[in-house]
Structures are given as structure tokens and as C-alpha cells.
Amino acid sequence: MPTPKGKGLAGKADGREEGWEGRLLTRVNEAEADRLNRRGRKRDVQLRTEWDIEMQALLRMAAEKRGITPTGYARRAIAAFVAHDLDLPFEELCGFFAYPMAPGKVMTDEGVRLKKGRTKDDGQGFGSWQV
């Protein structure tokens, strides 16, 4: 069965028509966004890192010292270094992440996770993140 016009690489993404690269990228991005929405993802992108168990223990210790979850600590550390390296405001970069919570506070009355929708990190609290 042939691909319907406007779907796949035929039609709008046809290489013989000028601007096909942009149309193709737009279609791929739209399809990826639809896939993420169907799966109920809260954010568009996730990062998977691999390290030894010793690093996991150190990350947990550092996070506990600040009173934050290890995931929140990692997100804040990434934002701090990206902000430093690109001379951007730290608080602005934090806004691209979920708000970090103290361990055990996620599902309490104080936890912002009880609110509907995405949370947004304001870069405040949990110590200094200046590099």
C-alpha cells in the first residue's frame, strides 16, 4: 500500500520540493511530541547516566547534606554548570527542570507534587549553587 500524500517522506517531505529538510524535521519533532504525550511524560527529554555504585553513594551523601533528593541534586548541578559555562542566569536555567523536593516531602501537604501539571524549579533553596 502506498504512503498517503503528505505522510512519510512522500508529499510534504519530498526531496524534490525546496525546503523539504525543514518540513521533515518538523514532522519528526511533531511525531516525537505526540509519542511522549501518549506515554504521559511530563518532560520532553530524559537523561540516563551510568556510573559505579561508589558514585551513587557519593551522590546520595551530597544530596542528603543539602536536604534534597539525588535527582534534584543532579538537575541543580547540571543547571549550575551550564549557567556558569554559558554565562546565563542560574535561576532561569532551573526553570527548565521540575522543582526539587526534600526527601520524604513529595506526597505531603507541603509537597508541590500534589498540584496538577508540571512544576518549575525557581533555583531557590538547598544551599548555594554558584560554580
N, C-alpha and C positions, 0 to 999 in steps of 0.2 A: 504494500500500500504506500503510495507516495506521501511525502510530508506536505501537509496543507500549506498553502501560501501564507507567508507571514510567520510561520513556525519553523523552528530549527534553523538551518543555515540557508534555506531557500527564502525567497521573497525579500523581506526587510534586511536580512544579513547577507544577501547575495554579494559576492566579491566583485561583481561587475558594476555594481552601483557605488558611486562615490560616498564615502562616509560609513562604509559597512563595518569598519572596526569599532567605531563608537556605538553603533546600533547593536553589534554583537555583545560588547561589554555590558551595555545597558540590560540586554536580555538575560545575560548570565547573572548579573547582580540582582535583578528582579526575581529570578528563579531561586537564587540562594536565600533572599529575604523571605520569600514565600515558604521555603522549606523550613527555615528557622521558626517562622510564625506557627506553622503546623505542628512543630515539635514542642512549642511552648517555651522557647528560650527567652530569657529576659534580656539578654545582651546579644549583640551580633557576633562577637568574637570571643573565643576562649583560648587560653594559652596552656599548653601542657609542658611541664618541665620534668626533667629526670635528674635525680641526684642520689647520692648514697644515703643510707639511713642516718649516718652521723650528721649530715646537713639537715635532715628533717628534725633531729633532736635539737640542733642549734637554732633552727628557725623557731621551733616551739618555745625554747627558752627565751629568745629575744622578744617574741610576741608576748609571752607572759609578763616579761619585765615591763612592757608598755601597757599591759591590760587590754590587749587586742587579740583577735583570732589570727592564726598564722596566715590565712588567706588575705585578711585585711592588711596585715603587716607587709606581705609581698606586694600587694597592689600599691600601698603607700610608698614603699621603697622604689618601685618602678616609676611612679609619678615623680618622686623627688629627683631621681637621676635624669629622667627625661627633661624635666623642668630646668634643671641645672645645665645640662648639656646643650639645650636649645634656647637658653635664656628666656624661658616662658614662666608665667606666674604659676606657682605650685598649686594654689587653690583652684585655678582654672582647669588644670590637668586632672586634678582629683575628681572634678565633676563628670568625667567620663567613666568613673567607677561607681559601684554600689557603695552605700555608706557602710563603713566598718562597724562592727559591734564588739562589745566586750564579751568574752566567753560566758555563755550561760544567759545572756540578756536578749537573745534573738527573739524568743517567743514570750517574753514577759510584757507587762503593761508599758514598760519603759522602751521596749524594742520597737524600732521603726518598721520592722518587717511585718507588723500586723496591719499596716496601712496597705491599701491596694496600689498596684503599679510599681514602677521602678523607684528605687531610692537613688539619691545623688549625694556623693561624698562632698563635703564642704571644705575638707582639708584641715578642720579644726580638731583639737584634742589629740590624745595619745602621744604627747611629747612633741619635741621639735623634729621636723623632717628636713631641715636645711642640710644641704650637702656642702 
